[in-house]
């Protein structure tokens, strides 16, 4: 019986943490330049190639690290180059970085 109570308490904490983390994410649509954090931005903390969407917001440039999922994979990786993109998804902060989980990614054609 004691194990059941302990397991129920642990499960409650896990579910509460998941619910709280879900509230932190917000839906956004942002446009910017897709770059590789490792190859183009020379991010020394990045051991593998990683897409980053750089978005100009006022006088500031914000880097959104694009979570590797099916949408991002279908769009393709940009390595040692850049590509203008419009990305819709949810944003969450993790390890001091903004992470964008894309639900839609479209290239922006040069005019």
Buried (B, 14 or more C-beta within 10 A) or exposed (E): EEEEEEEEEEEEEEEEEEEEEEEEBEEBEBEBBBBBBBBBBEBEEBEEBBBBBBBEEEEEEBBBBBBBEEBBEEBEBBEEEEBBBBBBBBBBEEEEBBBBBBEEBEEEEEE
